[in-house]
């Protein structure tokens, strides 16, 4: 069983900068996003990662490569970002102009994923990460990583609402004795 799991949210994109929900749209990193991703390298170097997983989307792959793990990472479709369906590319303010009471963590997205559906994907990823020897590392996106972190500490997907994770930031999932914990959060260079 993995001692610790490091999670890394991809660096900044034009849409993350503007607050647009970016699920399946495959955007590159901004120049600032690329710089932040490169700065992650010394924070992650030297750890005994026996498994490195990465979302197949460009922004996560670029972050993984610039952080020094492109050559060893396995792409995992379950690390795709939340499927925002009809809300892809919209900001929360634009969505709430049409649906004032909308909450991603409660409602999900029309023609996209529900919290229960993304929880199933997060659980599959967690099973792989937990099975790793020593430490594991995953590069992905804000909402899927927040759900994954909630599931690590035995919350439902909706618990992910409580974990803000900045672009280009690291979280560390660990243990205190037999209890799963969030050991470190939102670490940035």
C-alpha positions, 0 to 999 in steps of 0.5 A: 500500500502506498505510504503517500500519494502526491497529487498535482493540479496542472498549471494555469491555462487561459480558461483556468485564469478566466474561471471557465469550466474546462472539462474535455476541452484540450487547452495548453498551458499559458507561459505562466503555467509552463513556468509554474510546472517547471518549478514543481520539479525540485519539489517532487524530485527525489521521492521514491514514486513507484507509480506516476499517473497522468490525465491524457489531456494536454494541460496535465501532460505538459505539467507532468513533462515539465515537472520531470515525469513525462518519461515514466507517467502512465496515462489514465482516462479516469483522471479526466476532469469533470465532464461539464456537459452543457456548462463546458466553457462557461463560468459559474456566474454565467451558469447561475444567470440561467440557474441561480441555485446551481451547485456543481457538487450537488447537481453535476452538469446537464449532459455531463457528469453527476457527483456520483459518476465522478466519484466512481472514476476517482475510486478507480484511480485511488485503487491504483494509487493505493496499490502502489509500493512506496509513494505514488504521483498523479497529475490531473485537474482541479475538480477530479483531484478534489474528489479524489482527495475527498474519497481518500479521507472517506468523504463523498465526492461532494466533500471535494467542495471543501478543498480549493486547489490552485493551478500548479499546486501539490497536495499530499495524501497520507496517513496518521497511523491507520487513518487516511489524512490530507498531509499537505495541501496547496503547496506551490513553488 
